[in-house]
Amino acid sequence: MSAEATVEVLASELSTYLDSNRINQVRRAYYYAEQAHEGQMRRSGDRYITHPLAVAHILASLRLDHQSLMAAMLHDVIEDTGIPKDALAEQFGEDVAELVDGVSKLTQIEFRSRAEAQAENFQKMTLAMARDIRVILVKLADRLHNMRTLGPMPYEKRQRIANETLDIYAPIANRLGMHSICTELEDLGFSSLYPMRSKYISKAVAKLRGSHREIIEDIRGKLQEKLEERGLPGRIQGREKHLNSIYNKMKFKHKSFHEIMDVYAFRIITDTEDDCYRILGAVHSLYKPLPGRFKDYIAMPKANGYQSLHTTLFGMHVNIEIQIRTEEMEHIANNGIAAHWMYKNEPSNVTTANQTRVDQWVKGLMEMRERADDSLEFIEHVKVDLFPDEIYVFTPKGRIMELPRGATPVDFAYSIHTDIGNACVACRINRNLGSLSQTLQSGQTVEIITAPGARPNPAWLSFVTTGKARSSIRHVLKNQRRAESLELGRTLLKKSLKGFGANLSDIGEAQIDAVVRHNQVDSFDDLVSDIGLGNRMAYLVARQLVSGADESGQSDVSTKEHGSVTIRGTEGLLVRFANCCKPIPGDPVVGVMDSGKGMVIHSDTCSRLPDDDEARANLTQLKWAKDIADEFSVELRVELERQRGVIAELANAVAVADGNIERINVEEQNARLGIVSLVVHVHGRRHLARVMRRIRNIKAVTHINRVRN
């Protein structure tokens, strides 16, 4: 068949949904591309123009708009023929030129080399999707035709393209709800990577299908009979399991081939949403439904817009999986975001909601891209969202939120809004107070409690699952860490300068610049931040500022430091209290700078502190602020006579003294005596003395002391 005949076949297909003016514009793009690619051949030996034409056919089957089809015809023109974008804009308009340019840039992306390069390219793809989602639709069609014609490629290139398809393009097609393209990409990728496994599974499926034909027809007949009996419209079709899906279930779910294939799958497509629920009742009256296997994706659509009723029945000694959906839901299940153009002239609630979902997803990608420090961090966050296994939870007002399985209330808070996540302090699950780290289940109602001035806790990173939550928390913590390291660094530097009899305000700009250059940092703030992080000594920087940044660092200025740094106990990320000696307000304390992590506060009698005078001179002298209201952990060792109810009496004594028990551990000494190790929360030394006095007053207690390492 000649190319002209083929383009006329396409024109005939387009006439079912486009007017003649738009079809002529697509024709014009075809002839332009044909001329531009004249003399170019594909590796298969076909003329190159057959590829853009095939891509346009794929998009026509999705009923995409004329501009997408024009971009499909022209998508390799900029890269392969050297025709500039401006020339295309002049011929076909700015929109088409932008689409072609976007697809060309994606074509240049190769997700093969180091992880950094792959991540960098994924960012470019996100930008292209944000500008116009049609760019990725044309690219997916381009990739699909390339996968269909992968045979003549060298082995290594086939492997690379197949891996890239399974890792990047198939998940994107799935996320955009384009099930038919996603499954074909997965199966083609699987058969390219594992030709022998694909052949074996394919043969086994064909053999099994032949031997099960009678059972399948029998079940289909009974379902049809039941629908006719109830007067319900619906066409019944068998559902085939895809090779990649079978292989993954065998590999990751450790199921045998026969376990997977002994399930008979059908789809019933009907007219209205109401009919879906009536058909559900009809099939449940025919065969018994299996408990816990019913899913209502009509009331609660999947994140990619998919809607359907799923139920598993037990009949004729086999399991029968049934999906029930309307014609529109079927189109959207197969074509996802592409269905938006199919229904453009008669938009429905379903397509509008689907478009909104995709817009929100792409907007979320852009937010993560802005927050991520580097492209590797970005792709780490995105991959979580590309492979979701969703749960559905409700806001107190009844709005449905889709989250990946394993999500927590913190993920839920960030999915509503970044500010709500950042200010989150507690949550209610089904109206009861819950833990922020607990895993949410489908159907729960979650309410987030926020507090002004609250900040994300670093511990959240150990349990959140969504990319948005992880990137938002990291973003805030980085900024918080920077602000705190500057504040702590400035405090320590001022204290050291005071030891030299100088003030920071007295140091000239020229001197500060000289010290910055000497320390090879970009700015004075970076230098101060390094002091706060424990990467530099405040004393040495102060000496350089006072005496000049000479190589020897010698100075005749007195090095005796005056005064001490005041701590409030709530300094944040860069000031931590040592676990070994557990200091509390009132204890004499010193600060030890820990490289890259800030300051650790120890009791000045702690055995972990250095013994030699020179090392002790580098410790930071600290004093407590007067108005500390925070609680601090203290470990107590209580020796007592063993008798009934003594532990309850001990706990009561702590409670009466307004203490709070964090942990209690009982050790036997002998039949008569026991030792209890207590970790108690107190406000300071006076409060501790009150708690210890109450415990000492218990008759059974023979000895009590505070544990310090």
Secondary structure, DSSP 8 states (H G I E B T S, - for coil): --HHHHHHHHHHHHTTTS-HHHHHHHHHHHHHHHHHTTT-B-TTSSBTTHHHHHHHHHHHHTT--HHHHHHHHHTTHHHHH---HHHHHHHH-HHHHHHHHHHHHHHT--TTS-HHHHHHHHHHHHHHHHH-THHHHHHHHHHHHHHHT-TTS-HHHHHHHHHHIIIIIHHHHHHTT-HHHHHHHHHHHHHHH-HHHHHHHHHHHHHHHHHTHHHHHHHHHHHHHHHHHHT---EEEE----HHHHHHHHHHS---HHHHHTEEEEEEEES-HHHHHHHHHHHHHHSEE-TT--EETTTS--TT----EEEEEEETTEEEEEEEEEHHHHHHHHHGGGHHHHTSSS--HHHHHHHHHHHHHHHHHHHHHHH-SSHHHHHHHHHHHHS--EEEEE-TT--EEEEETT--HHHHHHHH-HHHHHTEEEEEETTEEE-TTS---TT-BEEEEE-TT----GGGGGT--SHHHHHHHHHHHHHHHHHHHHHHHHHHHHHHHHHTT--GGGS-HHHHHHHHHHTT-S-HHHHHHHHHHTSS-HHHHHHHHHH---TT----S-----S-EEE-S---TTEEE-TTT---TTS-EEEEEETTTEEEEEETT-TTS--SHHHHHTSEEEEE-S-----EEEEEEEEEE--TTHHHHHHHHHHHTT-EEEEEEEEE-SSSEEEEEEEEEESSHHHHHHHHHHHHTSTTEEEEEE---
